[in-house]
Amino acid sequence: MINEIDKRIRRAMSSVRQAFRGVLTRVSSGPAVQLAQADGLAGERLQDNELFQHYGLTSNPPPGTMAVILPVGGKTAHGIVIATEHGSYRLKSLAPGEVALYTDEGAKIVLKRGRLIETDCDVFKVNCQTWEVNASANATFNTPALTASGVFNAQGQINGSGGMAISGGSGAHVDGTLTATEDVVAGGKSGAHHTHPGDSGGVTGEPL
């Protein structure tokens, strides 16, 4: 009796196909759940496998990505991709505990040890209504040019060592004193080396 039960269990299990590996050849990213076409390691072509991913994280794996596919009910006609991996592009040699996002083009965001976040990309674009950065020590921009398309406001002192050029608008307005260690030229006239007509004729001397 026990042997007969064992035989029935083995026959039932043999009809159930276990998870297997495949290679993704195409992904349709338009539907609510992405559909992936894959080639099984035995050479079979698998159509419309559902590519399930965690909420809040999504990706469109490129062709050639390895996948683990679980047939629902043992039927390869309805498979679910439960894991993907692409060894050619995966960031390697991460330290234990580090996390990374990456693409096949080399863009990446790495959450590194020491509470450091490192990003590599060609264009870093932020679209939002308000961007607030709270840096308790300092913020550094190592760039040859920093552009603001609108008003630039500074609540503290503005320091610089490369000079300043202003054009257009209503000019520059200073509410308070203006101190210059060298000459100030306004309208082509030197503030330190100019003269005025004298009250009794002639001209005055330069300012003291």
Summary of the structure (lengths in Angstrom):
residues: 208
radius of gyration: 34.6
end to end distance: 120.5
largest distance: 135.5
contacts: 339
relative contact order: 0.07
helix: 6%
strand: 29%
